[in-house]
């Protein structure tokens, strides 16, 4: 894993762990990280990460409407 330095307001430093969890959850939501990568970013086990997703209202299953339509089209031939 690579280390990045971000310039953030001082107020966020007091909430360092929450900020990291938020970023990991939103990067997972955007499809930029897998569940395992996001959990690793937070220093936690993959099995525990869905609780972080729930904390930030991010769906565990990232299955879009377009994915559903594509599956229906594939099933229908």
PDB file of N, CA, C and O in Angstrom:
ATOM      1  N   UNK A   1       0.853  -1.175   0.000  1.00  0.00           N
ATOM      2  CA  UNK A   1       0.000   0.000   0.000  1.00  0.00           C
ATOM      3  C   UNK A   1       0.899   1.238   0.000  1.00  0.00           C
ATOM      4  O   UNK A   1       1.927   1.259   0.677  1.00  0.00           O
ATOM      5  N   UNK A   2       0.520   2.249  -0.743  1.00  0.00           N
ATOM      6  CA  UNK A   2       1.257   3.491  -0.853  1.00  0.00           C
ATOM      7  C   UNK A   2       0.759   4.489   0.181  1.00  0.00           C
ATOM      8  O   UNK A   2      -0.426   4.519   0.513  1.00  0.00           O
ATOM      9  N   UNK A   3       1.664   5.294   0.677  1.00  0.00           N
ATOM     10  CA  UNK A   3       1.287   6.344   1.616  1.00  0.00           C
ATOM     11  C   UNK A   3       1.115   7.647   0.861  1.00  0.00           C
ATOM     12  O   UNK A   3       1.964   8.024   0.053  1.00  0.00           O
ATOM     13  N   UNK A   4      -0.001   8.342   1.130  1.00  0.00           N
ATOM     14  CA  UNK A   4      -0.276   9.647   0.536  1.00  0.00           C
ATOM     15  C   UNK A   4      -0.355  10.677   1.653  1.00  0.00           C
ATOM     16  O   UNK A   4      -0.766  10.375   2.773  1.00  0.00           O
ATOM     17  N   UNK A   5       0.038  11.868   1.333  1.00  0.00           N
ATOM     18  CA  UNK A   5      -0.117  12.964   2.275  1.00  0.00           C
ATOM     19  C   UNK A   5      -1.171  13.902   1.724  1.00  0.00           C
ATOM     20  O   UNK A   5      -1.070  14.361   0.586  1.00  0.00           O
ATOM     21  N   UNK A   6      -2.190  14.189   2.534  1.00  0.00           N
ATOM     22  CA  UNK A   6      -3.269  15.092   2.135  1.00  0.00           C
ATOM     23  C   UNK A   6      -3.229  16.322   3.018  1.00  0.00           C
ATOM     24  O   UNK A   6      -2.995  16.224   4.223  1.00  0.00           O
ATOM     25  N   UNK A   7      -3.455  17.460   2.430  1.00  0.00           N
ATOM     26  CA  UNK A   7      -3.614  18.684   3.208  1.00  0.00           C
ATOM     27  C   UNK A   7      -5.093  18.837   3.521  1.00  0.00           C
ATOM     28  O   UNK A   7      -5.916  19.049   2.630  1.00  0.00           O
ATOM     29  N   UNK A   8      -5.412  18.724   4.802  1.00  0.00           N
ATOM     30  CA  UNK A   8      -6.803  18.815   5.246  1.00  0.00           C
ATOM     31  C   UNK A   8      -6.896  19.833   6.377  1.00  0.00           C
ATOM     32  O   UNK A   8      -5.893  20.131   7.025  1.00  0.00           O
ATOM     33  N   UNK A   9      -8.077  20.363   6.616  1.00  0.00           N
ATOM     34  CA  UNK A   9      -8.241  21.298   7.730  1.00  0.00           C
ATOM     35  C   UNK A   9      -7.853  20.636   9.054  1.00  0.00           C
ATOM     36  O   UNK A   9      -8.016  19.428   9.229  1.00  0.00           O
ATOM     37  N   UNK A  10      -7.350  21.426   9.958  1.00  0.00           N
ATOM     38  CA  UNK A  10      -6.920  20.916  11.257  1.00  0.00           C
ATOM     39  C   UNK A  10      -8.022  20.137  11.966  1.00  0.00           C
ATOM     40  O   UNK A  10      -7.731  19.178  12.681  1.00  0.00           O
ATOM     41  N   UNK A  11      -9.263  20.524  11.787  1.00  0.00           N
ATOM     42  CA  UNK A  11     -10.377  19.854  12.455  1.00  0.00           C
ATOM     43  C   UNK A  11     -10.441  18.368  12.095  1.00  0.00           C
ATOM     44  O   UNK A  11     -10.859  17.552  12.916  1.00  0.00           O
ATOM     45  N   UNK A  12     -10.033  18.013  10.880  1.00  0.00           N
ATOM     46  CA  UNK A  12     -10.078  16.621  10.474  1.00  0.00           C
ATOM     47  C   UNK A  12      -8.996  15.781  11.140  1.00  0.00           C
ATOM     48  O   UNK A  12      -9.166  14.571  11.292  1.00  0.00           O
ATOM     49  N   UNK A  13      -7.902  16.389  11.533  1.00  0.00           N
ATOM     50  CA  UNK A  13      -6.837  15.638  12.199  1.00  0.00           C
ATOM     51  C   UNK A  13      -7.330  15.065  13.518  1.00  0.00           C
ATOM     52  O   UNK A  13      -6.914  13.981  13.927  1.00  0.00           O
ATOM     53  N   UNK A  14      -8.211  15.789  14.177  1.00  0.00           N
ATOM     54  CA  UNK A  14      -8.772  15.303  15.441  1.00  0.00           C
ATOM     55  C   UNK A  14      -9.640  14.075  15.208  1.00  0.00           C
ATOM     56  O   UNK A  14      -9.830  13.260  16.111  1.00  0.00           O
ATOM     57  N   UNK A  15     -10.161  13.946  14.005  1.00  0.00           N
ATOM     58  CA  UNK A  15     -11.018  12.821  13.629  1.00  0.00           C
ATOM     59  C   UNK A  15     -10.313  11.948  12.591  1.00  0.00           C
ATOM     60  O   UNK A  15     -10.941  11.484  11.640  1.00  0.00           O
ATOM     61  N   UNK A  16      -9.029  11.729  12.770  1.00  0.00           N
ATOM     62  CA  UNK A  16      -8.204  11.022  11.794  1.00  0.00           C
ATOM     63  C   UNK A  16      -8.807   9.684  11.382  1.00  0.00           C
ATOM     64  O   UNK A  16      -8.975   9.425  10.190  1.00  0.00           O
ATOM     65  N   UNK A  17      -9.132   8.834  12.349  1.00  0.00           N
ATOM     66  CA  UNK A  17      -9.642   7.498  12.029  1.00  0.00           C
ATOM     67  C   UNK A  17     -10.973   7.559  11.278  1.00  0.00           C
ATOM     68  O   UNK A  17     -11.198   6.797  10.337  1.00  0.00           O
ATOM     69  N   UNK A  18     -11.848   8.467  11.698  1.00  0.00           N
ATOM     70  CA  UNK A  18     -13.134   8.609  11.013  1.00  0.00           C
ATOM     71  C   UNK A  18     -12.935   9.107   9.588  1.00  0.00           C
ATOM     72  O   UNK A  18     -13.634   8.672   8.673  1.00  0.00           O
ATOM     73  N   UNK A  19     -11.988  10.014   9.398  1.00  0.00           N
ATOM     74  CA  UNK A  19     -11.703  10.539   8.059  1.00  0.00           C
ATOM     75  C   UNK A  19     -11.194   9.435   7.145  1.00  0.00           C
ATOM     76  O   UNK A  19     -11.606   9.348   5.988  1.00  0.00           O
ATOM     77  N   UNK A  20     -10.311   8.599   7.649  1.00  0.00           N
ATOM     78  CA  UNK A  20      -9.793   7.482   6.854  1.00  0.00           C
ATOM     79  C   UNK A  20     -10.914   6.507   6.517  1.00  0.00           C
ATOM     80  O   UNK A  20     -11.003   6.041   5.381  1.00  0.00           O
ATOM     81  N   UNK A  21     -11.777   6.189   7.494  1.00  0.00           N
ATOM     82  CA  UNK A  21     -12.905   5.289   7.237  1.00  0.00           C
ATOM     83  C   UNK A  21     -13.846   5.878   6.190  1.00  0.00           C
ATOM     84  O   UNK A  21     -14.318   5.163   5.306  1.00  0.00           O
ATOM     85  N   UNK A  22     -14.119   7.179   6.287  1.00  0.00           N
ATOM     86  CA  UNK A  22     -14.987   7.851   5.316  1.00  0.00           C
ATOM     87  C   UNK A  22     -14.392   7.761   3.911  1.00  0.00           C
ATOM     88  O   UNK A  22     -15.085   7.393   2.962  1.00  0.00           O
ATOM     89  N   UNK A  23     -13.124   8.094   3.781  1.00  0.00           N
ATOM     90  CA  UNK A  23     -12.473   8.046   2.465  1.00  0.00           C
ATOM     91  C   UNK A  23     -12.484   6.630   1.895  1.00  0.00           C
ATOM     92  O   UNK A  23     -12.754   6.442   0.709  1.00  0.00           O
ATOM     93  N   UNK A  24     -12.194   5.641   2.725  1.00  0.00           N
ATOM     94  CA  UNK A  24     -12.192   4.251   2.266  1.00  0.00           C
ATOM     95  C   UNK A  24     -13.582   3.834   1.807  1.00  0.00           C
ATOM     96  O   UNK A  24     -13.724   3.190   0.767  1.00  0.00           O
ATOM     97  N   UNK A  25     -14.615   4.196   2.577  1.00  0.00           N
ATOM     98  CA  UNK A  25     -15.989   3.843   2.216  1.00  0.00           C
ATOM     99  C   UNK A  25     -16.389   4.492   0.898  1.00  0.00           C
ATOM    100  O   UNK A  25     -16.995   3.843   0.046  1.00  0.00           O
ATOM    101  N   UNK A  26     -16.060   5.751   0.727  1.00  0.00           N
ATOM    102  CA  UNK A  26     -16.450   6.458  -0.493  1.00  0.00           C
ATOM    103  C   UNK A  26     -15.644   5.975  -1.700  1.00  0.00           C
ATOM    104  O   UNK A  26     -16.173   5.938  -2.811  1.00  0.00           O
ATOM    105  N   UNK A  27     -14.389   5.609  -1.508  1.00  0.00           N
ATOM    106  CA  UNK A  27     -13.604   5.046  -2.612  1.00  0.00           C
ATOM    107  C   UNK A  27     -14.132   3.667  -3.001  1.00  0.00           C
ATOM    108  O   UNK A  27     -14.107   3.302  -4.176  1.00  0.00           O
ATOM    109  N   UNK A  28     -14.609   2.901  -2.024  1.00  0.00           N
ATOM    110  CA  UNK A  28     -15.253   1.622  -2.316  1.00  0.00           C
ATOM    111  C   UNK A  28     -16.537   1.863  -3.106  1.00  0.00           C
ATOM    112  O   UNK A  28     -16.795   1.189  -4.104  1.00  0.00           O
ATOM    113  N   UNK A  29     -17.338   2.827  -2.656  1.00  0.00           N
ATOM    114  CA  UNK A  29     -18.595   3.153  -3.321  1.00  0.00           C
ATOM    115  C   UNK A  29     -18.364   3.570  -4.771  1.00  0.00           C
ATOM    116  O   UNK A  29     -19.160   3.236  -5.649  1.00  0.00           O
ATOM    117  N   UNK A  30     -17.288   4.292  -5.021  1.00  0.00           N
ATOM    118  CA  UNK A  30     -16.965   4.773  -6.366  1.00  0.00           C
ATOM    119  C   UNK A  30     -16.329   3.687  -7.233  1.00  0.00           C
ATOM    120  O   UNK A  30     -16.072   3.906  -8.417  1.00  0.00           O
ATOM    121  N   UNK A  31     -16.078   2.524  -6.648  1.00  0.00           N
ATOM    122  CA  UNK A  31     -15.469   1.441  -7.415  1.00  0.00           C
ATOM    123  C   UNK A  31     -13.970   1.568  -7.564  1.00  0.00           C
ATOM    124  O   UNK A  31     -13.369   0.871  -8.381  1.00  0.00           O
ATOM    125  N   UNK A  32     -13.360   2.439  -6.798  1.00  0.00           N
ATOM    126  CA  UNK A  32     -11.912   2.648  -6.874  1.00  0.00           C
ATOM    127  C   UNK A  32     -11.140   1.651  -6.026  1.00  0.00           C
ATOM    128  O   UNK A  32      -9.970   1.379  -6.294  1.00  0.00           O
ATOM    129  N   UNK A  33     -11.801   1.097  -4.987  1.00  0.00           N
ATOM    130  CA  UNK A  33     -11.176   0.113  -4.110  1.00  0.00           C
ATOM    131  C   UNK A  33     -12.071  -1.104  -3.985  1.00  0.00           C
ATOM    132  O   UNK A  33     -13.297  -0.990  -4.017  1.00  0.00           O
ATOM    133  N   UNK A  34     -11.462  -2.261  -3.844  1.00  0.00           N
ATOM    134  CA  UNK A  34     -12.227  -3.462  -3.510  1.00  0.00           C
ATOM    135  C   UNK A  34     -12.545  -3.418  -2.018  1.00  0.00           C
ATOM    136  O   UNK A  34     -12.021  -2.578  -1.287  1.00  0.00           O
ATOM    137  N   UNK A  35     -13.401  -4.323  -1.580  1.00  0.00           N
ATOM    138  CA  UNK A  35     -13.737  -4.392  -0.163  1.00  0.00           C
ATOM    139  C   UNK A  35     -12.478  -4.657   0.663  1.00  0.00           C
ATOM    140  O   UNK A  35     -12.276  -4.041   1.710  1.00  0.00           O
ATOM    141  N   UNK A  36     -11.647  -5.564   0.195  1.00  0.00           N
ATOM    142  CA  UNK A  36     -10.406  -5.888   0.904  1.00  0.00           C
ATOM    143  C   UNK A  36      -9.448  -4.715   0.966  1.00  0.00           C
ATOM    144  O   UNK A  36      -8.835  -4.469   2.005  1.00  0.00           O
ATOM    145  N   UNK A  37      -9.312  -3.990  -0.132  1.00  0.00           N
ATOM    146  CA  UNK A  37      -8.419  -2.825  -0.153  1.00  0.00           C
ATOM    147  C   UNK A  37      -8.917  -1.734   0.785  1.00  0.00           C
ATOM    148  O   UNK A  37      -8.129  -1.109   1.495  1.00  0.00           O
ATOM    149  N   UNK A  38     -10.228  -1.508   0.785  1.00  0.00           N
ATOM    150  CA  UNK A  38     -10.803  -0.486   1.661  1.00  0.00           C
ATOM    151  C   UNK A  38     -10.624  -0.871   3.124  1.00  0.00           C
ATOM    152  O   UNK A  38     -10.303  -0.025   3.958  1.00  0.00           O
ATOM    153  N   UNK A  39     -10.832  -2.146   3.434  1.00  0.00           N
ATOM    154  CA  UNK A  39     -10.631  -2.612   4.806  1.00  0.00           C
ATOM    155  C   UNK A  39      -9.173  -2.449   5.217  1.00  0.00           C
ATOM    156  O   UNK A  39      -8.881  -2.011   6.330  1.00  0.00           O
ATOM    157  N   UNK A  40      -8.265  -2.801   4.324  1.00  0.00           N
ATOM    158  CA  UNK A  40      -6.832  -2.664   4.602  1.00  0.00           C
ATOM    159  C   UNK A  40      -6.465  -1.204   4.848  1.00  0.00           C
ATOM    160  O   UNK A  40      -5.661  -0.899   5.729  1.00  0.00           O
ATOM    161  N   UNK A  41      -7.058  -0.302   4.064  1.00  0.00           N
ATOM    162  CA  UNK A  41      -6.798   1.129   4.240  1.00  0.00           C
ATOM    163  C   UNK A  41      -7.153   1.574   5.661  1.00  0.00           C
ATOM    164  O   UNK A  41      -6.513   2.463   6.223  1.00  0.00           O
ATOM    165  N   UNK A  42      -8.181   0.943   6.230  1.00  0.00           N
ATOM    166  CA  UNK A  42      -8.628   1.281   7.587  1.00  0.00           C
ATOM    167  C   UNK A  42      -7.910   0.465   8.654  1.00  0.00           C
ATOM    168  O   UNK A  42      -8.109   0.693   9.847  1.00  0.00           O
ATOM    169  N   UNK A  43      -7.078  -0.484   8.234  1.00  0.00           N
ATOM    170  CA  UNK A  43      -6.379  -1.325   9.192  1.00  0.00           C
ATOM    171  C   UNK A  43      -7.296  -2.310   9.892  1.00  0.00           C
ATOM    172  O   UNK A  43      -7.104  -2.624  11.067  1.00  0.00           O
ATOM    173  N   UNK A  44      -8.298  -2.797   9.162  1.00  0.00           N
ATOM    174  CA  UNK A  44      -9.246  -3.721   9.774  1.00  0.00           C
ATOM    175  C   UNK A  44      -9.440  -4.938   8.889  1.00  0.00           C
ATOM    176  O   UNK A  44      -9.030  -4.954   7.728  1.00  0.00           O
ATOM    177  N   UNK A  45     -10.069  -5.955   9.454  1.00  0.00           N
ATOM    178  CA  UNK A  45     -10.369  -7.171   8.707  1.00  0.00           C
ATOM    179  C   UNK A  45     -11.501  -6.910   7.713  1.00  0.00           C
ATOM    180  O   UNK A  45     -12.402  -6.110   7.967  1.00  0.00           O
ATOM    181  N   UNK A  46     -11.431  -7.597   6.593  1.00  0.00           N
ATOM    182  CA  UNK A  46     -12.439  -7.452   5.542  1.00  0.00           C
ATOM    183  C   UNK A  46     -13.847  -7.736   6.073  1.00  0.00           C
ATOM    184  O   UNK A  46     -14.807  -7.077   5.676  1.00  0.00           O
ATOM    185  N   UNK A  47     -13.963  -8.699   6.952  1.00  0.00           N
ATOM    186  CA  UNK A  47     -15.271  -9.079   7.488  1.00  0.00           C
ATOM    187  C   UNK A  47     -15.881  -7.971   8.346  1.00  0.00           C
ATOM    188  O   UNK A  47     -17.099  -7.924   8.517  1.00  0.00           O
ATOM    189  N   UNK A  48     -15.046  -7.077   8.888  1.00  0.00           N
ATOM    190  CA  UNK A  48     -15.527  -5.988   9.737  1.00  0.00           C
ATOM    191  C   UNK A  48     -15.867  -4.716   8.961  1.00  0.00           C
ATOM    192  O   UNK A  48     -16.532  -3.829   9.496  1.00  0.00           O
ATOM    193  N   UNK A  49     -15.424  -4.619   7.723  1.00  0.00           N
ATOM    194  CA  UNK A  49     -15.590  -3.388   6.962  1.00  0.00           C
ATOM    195  C   UNK A  49     -17.040  -3.036   6.610  1.00  0.00           C
ATOM    196  O   UNK A  49     -17.350  -1.847   6.524  1.00  0.00           O
ATOM    197  N   UNK A  50     -17.941  -3.997   6.402  1.00  0.00           N
ATOM    198  CA  UNK A  50     -19.334  -3.613   6.124  1.00  0.00           C
ATOM    199  C   UNK A  50     -19.951  -2.703   7.195  1.00  0.00           C
ATOM    200  O   UNK A  50     -20.845  -1.915   6.888  1.00  0.00           O
ATOM    201  N   UNK A  51     -19.493  -2.802   8.423  1.00  0.00           N
ATOM    202  CA  UNK A  51     -19.988  -1.897   9.479  1.00  0.00           C
ATOM    203  C   UNK A  51     -19.588  -0.457   9.176  1.00  0.00           C
ATOM    204  O   UNK A  51     -20.344   0.471   9.461  1.00  0.00           O
ATOM    205  N   UNK A  52     -18.412  -0.271   8.604  1.00  0.00           N
ATOM    206  CA  UNK A  52     -17.961   1.077   8.213  1.00  0.00           C
ATOM    207  C   UNK A  52     -18.839   1.583   7.073  1.00  0.00           C
ATOM    208  O   UNK A  52     -19.240   2.747   7.061  1.00  0.00           O
ATOM    209  N   UNK A  53     -19.134   0.710   6.121  1.00  0.00           N
ATOM    210  CA  UNK A  53     -20.001   1.106   5.007  1.00  0.00           C
ATOM    211  C   UNK A  53     -21.358   1.565   5.521  1.00  0.00           C
ATOM    212  O   UNK A  53     -21.887   2.579   5.065  1.00  0.00           O
ATOM    213  N   UNK A  54     -21.917   0.830   6.457  1.00  0.00           N
ATOM    214  CA  UNK A  54     -23.213   1.192   7.026  1.00  0.00           C
ATOM    215  C   UNK A  54     -23.132   2.537   7.745  1.00  0.00           C
ATOM    216  O   UNK A  54     -24.074   3.328   7.690  1.00  0.00           O
ATOM    217  N   UNK A  55     -22.028   2.795   8.410  1.00  0.00           N
ATOM    218  CA  UNK A  55     -21.835   4.059   9.131  1.00  0.00           C
ATOM    219  C   UNK A  55     -21.953   5.263   8.196  1.00  0.00           C
ATOM    220  O   UNK A  55     -22.424   6.329   8.594  1.00  0.00           O
ATOM    221  N   UNK A  56     -21.519   5.076   6.953  1.00  0.00           N
ATOM    222  CA  UNK A  56     -21.527   6.178   5.983  1.00  0.00           C
ATOM    223  C   UNK A  56     -22.574   5.983   4.883  1.00  0.00           C
ATOM    224  O   UNK A  56     -22.483   6.597   3.821  1.00  0.00           O
ATOM    225  N   UNK A  57     -23.562   5.131   5.139  1.00  0.00           N
ATOM    226  CA  UNK A  57     -24.665   4.883   4.200  1.00  0.00           C
ATOM    227  C   UNK A  57     -24.199   4.466   2.808  1.00  0.00           C
ATOM    228  O   UNK A  57     -24.725   4.928   1.795  1.00  0.00           O
ATOM    229  N   UNK A  58     -23.207   3.588   2.781  1.00  0.00           N
ATOM    230  CA  UNK A  58     -22.701   3.050   1.523  1.00  0.00           C
ATOM    231  C   UNK A  58     -23.170   1.599   1.429  1.00  0.00           C
ATOM    232  O   UNK A  58     -22.977   0.819   2.362  1.00  0.00           O
ATOM    233  N   UNK A  59     -23.786   1.242   0.305  1.00  0.00           N
ATOM    234  CA  UNK A  59     -24.263  -0.124   0.119  1.00  0.00           C
ATOM    235  C   UNK A  59     -23.106  -1.094  -0.003  1.00  0.00           C
ATOM    236  O   UNK A  59     -22.118  -0.831  -0.689  1.00  0.00           O
ATOM    237  N   UNK A  60     -23.248  -2.221   0.678  1.00  0.00           N
ATOM    238  CA  UNK A  60     -22.243  -3.290   0.621  1.00  0.00           C
ATOM    239  C   UNK A  60     -22.160  -3.852  -0.791  1.00  0.00           C
ATOM    240  O   UNK A  60     -21.073  -4.077  -1.322  1.00  0.00           O
ATOM    241  N   UNK A  61     -23.324  -4.074  -1.387  1.00  0.00           N
ATOM    242  CA  UNK A  61     -23.377  -4.620  -2.744  1.00  0.00           C
ATOM    243  C   UNK A  61     -23.439  -3.463  -3.726  1.00  0.00           C
ATOM    244  O   UNK A  61     -24.391  -2.683  -3.724  1.00  0.00           O
ATOM    245  N   UNK A  62     -22.438  -3.359  -4.545  1.00  0.00           N
ATOM    246  CA  UNK A  62     -22.362  -2.297  -5.543  1.00  0.00           C
ATOM    247  C   UNK A  62     -22.859  -2.861  -6.878  1.00  0.00           C
ATOM    248  O   UNK A  62     -22.071  -3.264  -7.733  1.00  0.00           O
ATOM    249  N   UNK A  63     -24.179  -2.878  -7.033  1.00  0.00           N
ATOM    250  CA  UNK A  63     -24.832  -3.444  -8.210  1.00  0.00           C
ATOM    251  C   UNK A  63     -25.794  -2.387  -8.731  1.00  0.00           C
ATOM    252  O   UNK A  63     -26.854  -2.158  -8.148  1.00  0.00           O
ATOM    253  N   UNK A  64     -25.427  -1.757  -9.812  1.00  0.00           N
ATOM    254  CA  UNK A  64     -26.190  -0.618 -10.325  1.00  0.00           C
ATOM    255  C   UNK A  64     -27.385  -1.059 -11.164  1.00  0.00           C
ATOM    256  O   UNK A  64     -27.509  -2.224 -11.543  1.00  0.00           O
ATOM    257  N   UNK A  65     -28.244  -0.114 -11.438  1.00  0.00           N
ATOM    258  CA  UNK A  65     -29.395  -0.335 -12.311  1.00  0.00           C
ATOM    259  C   UNK A  65     -28.930  -0.816 -13.684  1.00  0.00           C
ATOM    260  O   UNK A  65     -29.535  -1.713 -14.272  1.00  0.00           O
ATOM    261  N   UNK A  66     -27.846  -0.214 -14.195  1.00  0.00           N
ATOM    262  CA  UNK A  66     -27.305  -0.629 -15.491  1.00  0.00           C
ATOM    263  C   UNK A  66     -26.815  -2.075 -15.452  1.00  0.00           C
ATOM    264  O   UNK A  66     -26.951  -2.805 -16.433  1.00  0.00           O
ATOM    265  N   UNK A  67     -26.241  -2.491 -14.312  1.00  0.00           N
ATOM    266  CA  UNK A  67     -25.814  -3.880 -14.156  1.00  0.00           C
ATOM    267  C   UNK A  67     -27.010  -4.819 -14.259  1.00  0.00           C
ATOM    268  O   UNK A  67     -26.937  -5.866 -14.902  1.00  0.00           O
ATOM    269  N   UNK A  68     -28.106  -4.433 -13.621  1.00  0.00           N
ATOM    270  CA  UNK A  68     -29.331  -5.243 -13.660  1.00  0.00           C
ATOM    271  C   UNK A  68     -29.839  -5.369 -15.098  1.00  0.00           C
ATOM    272  O   UNK A  68     -30.160  -6.465 -15.557  1.00  0.00           O
ATOM    273  N   UNK A  69     -29.909  -4.231 -15.807  1.00  0.00           N
ATOM    274  CA  UNK A  69     -30.371  -4.266 -17.200  1.00  0.00           C
ATOM    275  C   UNK A  69     -29.469  -5.128 -18.066  1.00  0.00           C
ATOM    276  O   UNK A  69     -29.953  -5.871 -18.920  1.00  0.00           O
ATOM    277  N   UNK A  70     -28.175  -5.036 -17.855  1.00  0.00           N
ATOM    278  CA  UNK A  70     -27.234  -5.845 -18.632  1.00  0.00           C
ATOM    279  C   UNK A  70     -27.437  -7.329 -18.347  1.00  0.00           C
ATOM    280  O   UNK A  70     -27.379  -8.146 -19.266  1.00  0.00           O
ATOM    281  N   UNK A  71     -27.674  -7.685 -17.095  1.00  0.00           N
ATOM    282  CA  UNK A  71     -27.929  -9.068 -16.744  1.00  0.00           C
ATOM    283  C   UNK A  71     -29.220  -9.585 -17.365  1.00  0.00           C
ATOM    284  O   UNK A  71     -29.270 -10.712 -17.856  1.00  0.00           O
ATOM    285  N   UNK A  72     -30.260  -8.761 -17.344  1.00  0.00           N
ATOM    286  CA  UNK A  72     -31.537  -9.150 -17.958  1.00  0.00           C
ATOM    287  C   UNK A  72     -31.354  -9.374 -19.458  1.00  0.00           C
ATOM    288  O   UNK A  72     -31.853 -10.354 -20.011  1.00  0.00           O
ATOM    289  N   UNK A  73     -30.647  -8.474 -20.103  1.00  0.00           N
ATOM    290  CA  UNK A  73     -30.400  -8.617 -21.549  1.00  0.00           C
ATOM    291  C   UNK A  73     -29.593  -9.879 -21.829  1.00  0.00           C
ATOM    292  O   UNK A  73     -29.854 -10.577 -22.809  1.00  0.00           O
ATOM    293  N   UNK A  74     -28.631 -10.172 -20.989  1.00  0.00           N
ATOM    294  CA  UNK A  74     -27.802 -11.372 -21.169  1.00  0.00           C
ATOM    295  C   UNK A  74     -28.648 -12.643 -20.979  1.00  0.00           C
ATOM    296  O   UNK A  74     -28.495 -13.611 -21.723  1.00  0.00           O
ATOM    297  N   UNK A  75     -29.530 -12.632 -19.989  1.00  0.00           N
ATOM    298  CA  UNK A  75     -30.395 -13.781 -19.732  1.00  0.00           C
ATOM    299  C   UNK A  75     -31.372 -14.007 -20.887  1.00  0.00           C
ATOM    300  O   UNK A  75     -31.609 -15.142 -21.299  1.00  0.00           O
ATOM    301  N   UNK A  76     -31.933 -12.917 -21.400  1.00  0.00           N
ATOM    302  CA  UNK A  76     -32.908 -13.001 -22.477  1.00  0.00           C
ATOM    303  C   UNK A  76     -32.278 -13.300 -23.829  1.00  0.00           C
ATOM    304  O   UNK A  76     -32.976 -13.575 -24.805  1.00  0.00           O
ATOM    305  N   UNK A  77     -30.954 -13.245 -23.877  1.00  0.00           N
ATOM    306  CA  UNK A  77     -30.270 -13.597 -25.111  1.00  0.00           C
ATOM    307  C   UNK A  77     -30.240 -12.480 -26.040  1.00  0.00           C
ATOM    308  O   UNK A  77     -29.697 -12.605 -27.138  1.00  0.00           O
TER     309      UNK A  77
END
